Amino acid sequence: MNALYIRSSRLLLAATLLLGLAACNEPEENAQALAPVAFHASDECHVCGMAISDFPGPKGEAVEKGKVRKFCSTAELLGWWLQPENRNLNAKLYVHDMGRSTWEQPDDHYLIDATSAYYVAGTHLKGAMGAVLATFAKEQDAKRLAEEQGGRVLRFEEIDQSVLQPAAAMPMSMGDHQAHAGH
């Protein structure tokens, strides 16, 4: 009976240790579950329902545990994220790094954290409906595009609904700037 007691105690101890180790890996599993997901030709935009692959420019996605919402543009992603009911979700936001991608075919190997990206608003580049926001991992890449294509560099926290309006995203012309300079 003593040997049976020792054997069952060892099994209980082993089971407890395995459960403890499994719990240690939970944050790692959650982090992996919130990793970016590749886009596919059949993906539709969560907001507008259009085929994502039909549009050039960077795309966006919101990854939650067990759920991925994909968007045909960074502006669609951010417009969705700015809705109060979405701000409370435990989602990780991703956008393409256009410093390492082509505008026509963004590379899913270069999806970056949207909250740390640099955004260029107001370029004349074509994208999906609404404002076009180019996204970059590096500030110098964003500044280069803004100089070449026109536009202004913004950070994630500077983007609100007014930036997502196509007319608001356009930089002021020199005449507009001079007219506002005296005010």
N, C-alpha and C positions, 0 to 999 in steps of 0.2 A: 504494500500500500504506500509506503514511503517513496518508492521509486516512481509510482504512478503520480504522486503528488508533485515530485520534482519535475517529471516530464511535463505535466500540465502547466506547472508554473513557468517553465522555460518557454512553452508554446505561447502562453499569455504574454510573457515579456517580449518575445519575438514579434508577436502581433502588434503590441503597443509601440514598439520601436518602428515597425514598418508604417504604421499609421502616422507616427510623429514625423518620419521622413517624408511621407507623402504630403503632409501639411506644409513642410518646409519648402516644397517645390511649387506650392500653389501660386505665389506671386509670379514666379517664372512662367508658369503655364498661362497665367492671365496676361502677362506681357507678350508671350508668343501669340496668344489668341487675338491680341489687338495689333498685330503686325499688319502692314499694308498688304492689299490683295491685288493681284494683276487684273487689268481690265480685259474684257473679251468682246468680240464683235457683236455678241447678242445682248450685251448690257444696255439697259435703258436708264435714263436719268430719273432719279428718285422724285424730282420736283416736276419736270415737264413731260416725262415719259418718252422723250425722243431718244433715238439710237445714239449712244455716246460717241461711237466711232465715226459718226457722220460729220463731226466738227473738229477743226484744228485747235491747237492751243492746249494749255494744261488743263487737266481734269482734277476732280477732287473726290474724296471718299471719307465717310465717317464709319469707323470700325468699332463695333461694340462686341462684347462677348456673345458669340453665336449669331451675329447679324452684321451685314455690311450694306451701307447705302452708298450708291455711286452717283456721281453728278457729271453732267456734260461740260462743266466749267468750274473754275474756282469761285466765280461770282455766285453760281447756283448753290455751291456748297456753303459759302459764307452767308448768303441770304437765308438759307435753311437754318444754319447754326444760330443766327441772330434772333430767331423766334424764341420767345421766353420758354416755351415748353421743351425746346431742344437743348437749351443751355445746361439743364440739370442732368442730362444723360451722361453716363459713364462711357463716353466715346472718345476715340483718338482720331484726330483729323489729319488727313494727308493730302498733299498736292504734288504735282510734278516739279522737279528742279529743271527749269528751262535753260540753266547754264550748262547742263549736260545732256540736253535733248534737242530734237528738232521740233519746230513749231507744228509741222504737219503731222508728225507721229511721235508724241511724247513717249519716252521710254519708261516703262513701269519699274525698271531696276532703280530708277532715281525718284522714287516717291519719298517725300520728306515731311517732317512734322509741320503742319500748317501754322501752328502757333509760333514757330521760330523762323518762318520764311520771311523773305522780303518780297513785297508786292509792288508791281509797277502798274499804275492806273493811268488811263488817258492816252494810250498809244493808238496808232491807226491800224494795229494788227487785227486780223479777222479771227473770230471765235464763235462760240455759241451765242444764243440770244442774250441781250442785255449787255452790261458792261464787260469789257475784257480786262482781266487782271492776269498779268504775267507773274510767275512765281519763281523765286530763286533761293538757293541755300546761302549764297554769298552776296553780301552787300555790293561789292564791286561789279558783279555781273548785272545786278539790278540797275545800278547807276549807269552802266554802259548802255543798256537797252533804253533807259530813259533819255539819255543824250542822243542816241541814234534815232529813236522812233518818236520822241516827244513823250511826255508823261511825267509822273512824279512817283517817288519811292515812298512806300508806306510800310508800317509794321502791322502785324495782326490786330493789335489792340486799337489801332487808328481807323480801322475799317468799320463803318456803320452803314445803315441803309442808304444814306445820301451818297456815299462813294459808289454804291452798287447801281446807281441810276446812270444810264449811258451818257447823258449830257453832263452830269456832275463829274464823271470820271475823266472827261476831256480837259486838258490843261487850258488855262486862259491864254488867249492870243496876246501878242504884245500890246495891241490897242486896248484890249480889255484890262490888261495889267496897268497901263498908263492911266486909264479912266478911273480905276479904283485906287491908284497910288495917292491921290490927293485927299482921299476920304479917311 
